[in-house]
Amino acid sequence: MPYPETATGFMIEDQKKWQDFQKKEFKLKPFEDRDIDIAIDCCGVCGSDVHTINGGWGECPLPICVGHEVVGKAIKVGKDVKTVKVGDRVGVGAQIGADLTCNNCKADQENYCPNMIDTFGAPYKDGTISQGGYSSHMRAHEYFTFKIPEALESEVAAPMLCAGITVYSPLVRLGAGPGKKIAIVGIGGLGHFAVLFAKALGAEVYVFSHSPSKKEDALKMGAKEFVVTSEEGWYKPYNFAFDFILNTADAVHKFDMSNYFSMLKIMGRFHCVGFGDEPLPTMMAQDFAPNGCYFGASHIGNRPEMLSMLDLAAKQNIRSWIEKVPISKEGCAKVVTNVSENKVRYRFVLTDYDKEFGQRTA
């Protein structure tokens, strides 16, 4: 049975065949009073999509449709929805549900709700498994659905809904702004947003990367300096230099953490948003002692941060660096393969949904 009972998407049926997408129907959760149905127009491609389908992060419910950087049109809204009306252009990121009653949710920390629901691969209370944006439709709770500012094109906004908020939230919470000197490690899908937003927030930004070829891009994005981490003694000029380091790379298991810690000011933070498939390197407690530094991580961001990020991007004309690929069986295989091989600058966005799924209305 088609929409509104089901949606159609490109799904993986076997993690050993993670590039083999099949176009299939899947069940949508029961529609509730604060739900919004979205006819998807485009979807960014996240490293999380690849880590999920290839087994890097373990087993997942199969078949699965990934994708959590979704922008489309609201085609149906529940009777209690206040912030969105039919016809609005809206987006959904990596979280699609939470209990909204626990202490975390009441404190605008719903991204740390113990009962949160991921946008794909998570069970709803009725047993339906959430499915992502490589698909015709998405059914989302109002709290996790965001109106897209008119100044942002859909394809530009889409990657901000996961990659953007994943770096924006810790940047804001760790105090990025005028007078702050911060380092961004890695300049990929996450890292390029970290540079763009850190600069927009007024911080002095330095980029550390093993890829010399990305220097020109980093400087165009607003970095003051670009440091190649494969060069001898690359960290020595920055002893006690940075208020915090935001790591967006997923290869921390290869890092000599003492080199990175040495660049932090007293009580500074090394903060991870790049999540790899390998365990962290072994660290001793005394590795943190020379400057009293901290090591941490975070998970996406909350609704107020998402709204302020989109507003900042619209007002300061911040643009995602994207490559567009029409959605299809072949297109999905291409983007996940290239993300896995780090062959993208800096975010793929799947497009042309009307051509694949037809015009979709309520």
C-alpha positions as CSV (number, residue, x, y, z in Angstrom):
1,M,0.0,0.0,0.0
2,P,1.5,3.4,-1.0
3,Y,1.6,6.7,1.0
4,P,0.2,7.5,3.6
5,E,0.7,4.0,4.9
6,T,4.2,3.4,3.4
7,A,7.0,5.3,1.7
8,T,9.4,4.2,-1.0
9,G,13.1,4.3,-0.5
10,F,16.5,3.0,-1.5
11,M,17.4,0.3,1.1
12,I,20.3,-2.0,2.0
13,E,19.4,-5.6,2.8
14,D,22.8,-7.0,3.7
15,Q,25.7,-5.1,5.4
16,K,28.1,-7.3,3.4
17,K,26.5,-5.8,0.3
18,W,26.4,-2.2,1.6
19,Q,26.6,-0.6,-1.9
20,D,23.7,-2.6,-3.2
21,F,20.6,-0.4,-2.9
22,Q,17.2,-1.8,-3.7
23,K,14.1,0.4,-4.2
24,K,11.5,-0.9,-1.7
25,E,8.4,0.2,0.2
26,F,8.6,0.5,4.0
27,K,6.1,1.1,6.7
28,L,5.6,4.6,8.2
29,K,4.8,4.9,11.9
30,P,1.2,5.7,12.8
31,F,0.4,9.4,12.3
32,E,0.0,11.4,15.5
33,D,-1.3,14.8,16.4
34,R,2.1,16.5,16.4
35,D,3.5,14.7,13.3
36,I,4.4,16.2,10.0
37,D,4.6,14.4,6.7
38,I,7.3,15.5,4.4
39,A,7.7,15.0,0.6
40,I,11.5,14.9,0.5
41,D,13.3,17.0,-2.1
42,C,16.9,16.3,-1.2
43,C,19.1,14.6,1.4
44,G,22.7,15.1,2.4
45,V,24.9,12.1,2.7
46,C,26.6,11.7,6.1
47,G,29.5,9.5,7.2
48,S,27.0,8.0,9.6
49,D,25.1,6.5,6.7
50,V,28.2,4.6,5.6
51,H,29.2,3.5,9.1
52,T,25.7,2.1,9.6
53,I,25.3,0.2,6.3
54,N,28.8,-1.2,6.2
55,G,28.8,-2.5,9.7
56,G,31.4,-0.2,11.0
57,W,29.2,0.7,14.0
58,G,27.9,-2.8,14.4
59,E,24.7,-4.5,13.3
60,C,21.6,-2.5,12.3
61,P,18.0,-3.5,11.6
62,L,17.6,-4.6,8.0
63,P,16.5,-3.7,5.5
64,I,17.4,-0.1,6.2
65,C,17.0,3.2,4.4
66,V,19.6,5.7,5.7
67,G,19.9,9.5,5.4
68,H,19.3,12.1,8.0
69,E,19.9,15.5,6.4
70,V,16.5,15.9,4.9
71,V,14.8,18.9,3.3
72,G,11.4,18.8,1.7
73,K,7.8,20.2,1.7
74,A,5.3,19.6,4.5
75,I,2.3,17.9,2.9
76,K,0.4,17.0,6.0
77,V,0.4,18.3,9.6
78,G,-1.2,17.0,12.7
79,K,-3.9,18.9,14.5
80,D,-1.7,20.0,17.3
81,V,1.2,21.3,15.2
82,K,1.9,25.0,15.7
83,T,5.2,25.7,14.0
84,V,4.7,24.3,10.5
85,K,1.9,24.5,8.0
86,V,1.2,22.6,4.8
87,G,3.5,23.9,2.0
88,D,6.3,25.0,4.3
89,R,9.9,24.0,3.4
90,V,11.2,22.0,6.3
91,G,14.2,19.9,7.4
92,V,14.9,17.0,9.7
93,G,18.3,16.1,11.1
94,A,19.7,13.0,12.9
95,Q,17.1,12.9,15.6
96,I,13.4,12.4,15.0
97,G,12.0,11.7,18.5
98,A,12.4,11.9,22.3
99,D,10.1,11.6,25.3
100,L,10.2,15.4,25.8
101,T,9.3,14.9,29.4
102,C,12.5,13.9,31.1
103,N,14.9,16.4,32.9
104,N,17.2,16.5,29.9
105,C,14.4,17.4,27.5
106,K,13.0,20.0,29.8
107,A,16.5,21.6,30.0
108,D,16.8,21.8,26.1
109,Q,19.1,18.8,26.1
110,E,16.8,16.5,24.1
111,N,19.7,15.3,22.0
112,Y,20.8,13.5,25.2
113,C,17.3,12.1,26.0
114,P,17.6,8.5,27.2
115,N,14.6,7.7,25.1
116,M,15.7,9.5,21.9
117,I,14.8,8.1,18.5
118,D,17.3,8.3,15.7
119,T,16.0,9.3,12.3
120,F,16.8,5.9,10.9
121,G,17.3,2.5,12.3
122,A,15.5,3.0,15.6
123,P,12.3,1.5,17.0
124,Y,9.1,3.6,17.7
125,K,6.9,2.5,20.6
126,D,4.7,0.5,18.2
127,G,7.7,-1.4,16.9
128,T,8.0,0.4,13.5
129,I,11.6,1.1,12.6
130,S,12.5,4.6,11.6
131,Q,13.8,5.0,8.1
132,G,15.8,7.8,6.6
133,G,15.9,10.3,3.7
134,Y,17.0,8.2,0.7
135,S,13.2,8.0,0.3
136,S,10.0,9.5,-1.0
137,H,8.5,10.6,2.4
138,M,9.4,11.1,6.0
139,R,7.0,11.3,9.0
140,A,8.5,13.4,11.8
141,H,7.5,14.9,15.1
142,E,7.1,18.7,15.0
143,Y,9.9,19.3,17.6
144,F,12.4,17.7,15.3
145,T,11.2,19.5,12.2
146,F,12.7,22.9,11.3
147,K,11.5,25.5,8.9
148,I,14.2,26.4,6.4
149,P,15.0,30.1,6.0
150,E,14.1,31.5,2.6
151,A,17.7,32.7,2.1
152,L,19.0,29.1,2.1
153,E,18.6,26.8,-0.9
154,S,17.4,23.3,0.0
155,E,20.5,21.6,-1.1
156,V,22.7,24.0,0.8
157,A,20.6,23.7,4.0
158,A,20.4,19.9,4.0
159,P,23.9,19.0,5.2
160,M,23.7,21.6,8.0
161,L,20.9,19.5,9.6
162,C,23.5,16.9,10.8
163,A,27.0,17.9,9.9
164,G,26.4,21.6,10.6
165,I,24.7,21.2,13.9
166,T,27.2,18.5,15.0
167,V,29.9,21.1,15.0
168,Y,27.8,24.2,15.7
169,S,26.6,22.9,19.1
170,P,30.0,22.3,20.6
171,L,31.4,25.5,19.1
172,V,28.7,27.5,20.9
173,R,28.9,25.5,24.1
174,L,32.7,25.7,24.3
175,G,32.6,29.5,23.7
176,A,33.7,30.1,20.1
177,G,33.6,33.8,19.6
178,P,35.7,37.0,19.4
179,G,39.0,36.7,21.3
180,K,39.0,32.9,21.2
181,K,41.7,30.9,19.3
182,I,40.5,27.5,18.2
183,A,41.8,24.6,16.1
184,I,39.8,22.4,13.8
185,V,41.3,19.0,13.1
186,G,40.2,17.5,9.8
187,I,38.5,19.3,6.9
188,G,35.8,17.0,5.5
189,G,32.0,17.1,5.7
190,L,32.1,18.1,9.4
191,G,35.4,20.0,9.4
192,H,34.4,22.4,6.6
193,F,31.3,23.4,8.6
194,A,33.4,23.8,11.7
195,V,35.7,26.4,9.9
196,L,32.7,28.2,8.4
197,F,30.7,28.5,11.6
198,A,33.7,29.2,13.9
199,K,34.7,32.1,11.6
200,A,31.1,33.4,11.5
201,L,31.0,33.3,15.3
202,G,34.1,35.5,15.4
203,A,36.8,33.1,16.5
204,E,40.4,32.9,15.2
205,V,40.5,29.6,13.3
206,Y,43.4,27.3,12.6
207,V,43.0,24.1,10.6
208,F,45.1,20.9,11.1
209,S,45.0,18.3,8.4
210,H,47.0,15.5,6.9
211,S,45.8,16.6,3.4
212,P,48.0,19.4,2.0
213,S,45.7,19.7,-1.0
214,K,43.0,21.2,1.1
215,K,45.0,24.3,2.2
216,E,43.5,26.7,-0.3
217,D,39.9,25.5,0.5
218,A,40.5,26.0,4.2
219,L,41.8,29.5,3.8
220,K,38.9,30.4,1.5
221,M,36.5,29.2,4.3
222,G,38.1,31.6,6.8
223,A,41.0,29.8,8.4
224,K,43.9,32.0,9.5
225,E,46.5,29.2,9.1
226,F,46.6,25.7,7.7
227,V,48.9,23.2,9.3
228,V,49.9,19.8,7.7
229,T,50.1,17.2,10.4
230,S,52.4,14.9,8.4
231,E,55.3,17.4,8.7
232,E,57.9,17.0,11.4
233,G,57.2,18.9,14.5
234,W,53.9,20.4,13.2
235,Y,52.5,20.9,16.7
236,K,55.5,22.7,18.3
237,P,54.8,26.3,17.3
238,Y,51.3,26.0,19.0
239,N,52.3,25.1,22.5
240,F,49.5,26.3,24.9
241,A,47.9,28.2,22.0
242,F,44.3,27.1,21.7
243,D,41.2,27.6,23.9
244,F,39.9,24.3,22.5
245,I,40.5,21.8,19.7
246,L,37.5,20.5,17.8
247,N,38.3,17.2,16.1
248,T,36.2,16.2,13.1
249,A,38.4,13.4,11.8
250,D,37.5,9.8,12.4
251,A,41.1,8.5,12.6
252,V,41.8,9.4,16.3
253,H,43.1,5.9,16.8
254,K,46.1,6.9,14.8
255,F,46.8,10.2,16.7
256,D,49.6,10.8,19.2
257,M,47.3,12.5,21.6
258,S,50.2,14.1,23.6
259,N,50.9,16.3,20.5
260,Y,47.4,17.6,20.4
261,F,47.1,18.1,24.1
262,S,50.3,20.1,24.1
263,M,48.5,22.8,22.0
264,L,45.8,23.5,24.5
265,K,45.7,26.3,27.0
266,I,45.4,25.5,30.7
267,M,42.2,23.5,31.2
268,G,41.6,23.5,27.5
269,R,39.5,20.9,25.8
270,F,40.1,18.4,23.0
271,H,36.5,17.7,21.8
272,C,35.5,14.9,19.3
273,V,32.7,15.0,16.9
274,G,34.4,12.7,14.4
275,F,33.4,9.1,15.4
276,G,35.5,6.4,13.8
277,D,35.2,2.6,13.7
278,E,38.3,2.0,15.9
279,P,38.8,2.4,19.7
280,L,40.6,5.5,21.0
281,P,44.3,5.3,21.5
282,T,45.6,4.3,24.9
283,M,46.0,7.3,27.2
284,M,47.3,7.7,30.7
285,A,45.9,10.0,33.3
286,Q,49.2,11.8,33.4
287,D,48.8,12.7,29.7
288,F,46.3,15.3,30.8
289,A,48.3,16.7,33.6
290,P,50.8,19.2,31.9
291,N,48.0,21.6,31.2
292,G,45.0,20.1,33.0
293,C,43.2,19.5,29.7
294,Y,40.1,17.6,29.1
295,F,38.9,15.1,26.4
296,G,35.3,15.0,25.4
297,A,32.7,14.4,22.7
298,S,29.1,15.4,21.9
299,H,26.1,14.3,20.0
300,I,24.4,16.6,17.4
301,G,22.6,19.6,19.0
302,N,19.3,20.8,20.4
303,R,16.4,22.6,18.8
304,P,17.4,26.1,19.9
305,E,20.9,25.5,18.5
306,M,19.5,24.2,15.2
307,L,17.3,27.3,14.8
308,S,20.1,29.7,15.7
309,M,22.5,27.9,13.3
310,L,20.1,28.2,10.4
311,D,19.5,31.8,11.2
312,L,23.2,32.5,11.3
313,A,23.8,30.8,8.0
314,A,21.0,32.7,6.4
315,K,22.1,36.1,7.7
316,Q,25.8,35.6,7.0
317,N,25.3,33.9,3.7
318,I,27.1,30.7,4.8
319,R,27.1,28.1,2.1
320,S,27.7,24.4,2.4
321,W,30.4,23.1,-0.1
322,I,28.4,20.4,-1.9
323,E,28.3,18.0,-4.8
324,K,24.8,17.2,-6.1
325,V,24.0,13.6,-7.3
326,P,20.5,12.6,-8.6
327,I,19.0,10.0,-6.4
328,S,18.8,6.5,-7.9
329,K,20.1,3.0,-7.2
330,E,23.3,4.0,-8.9
331,G,23.5,7.4,-7.3
332,C,23.1,6.0,-3.8
333,A,25.9,3.5,-4.5
334,K,28.1,6.2,-5.8
335,V,27.8,8.6,-2.9
336,V,28.3,6.1,-0.1
337,T,31.3,4.6,-1.9
338,N,32.9,8.0,-2.4
339,V,32.3,9.0,1.2
340,S,33.9,5.8,2.3
341,E,36.9,6.5,0.2
342,N,37.0,10.2,1.2
343,K,36.3,11.4,-2.4
344,V,34.1,14.3,-1.8
345,R,34.5,18.1,-1.2
346,Y,32.8,18.3,1.1
347,R,29.3,16.9,1.2
348,F,27.2,15.0,-1.2
349,V,23.5,15.9,-1.6
350,L,21.1,13.5,-3.3
351,T,18.7,15.5,-5.5
352,D,16.0,15.2,-8.2
353,Y,13.5,13.3,-6.0
354,D,10.5,14.2,-8.2
355,K,12.1,12.5,-11.1
356,E,12.6,9.3,-9.1
357,F,9.5,9.3,-6.9
358,G,7.1,11.6,-8.8
359,Q,5.2,14.6,-7.6
360,R,4.0,13.9,-4.0
361,T,1.1,15.7,-2.4
362,A,-1.1,15.0,0.5
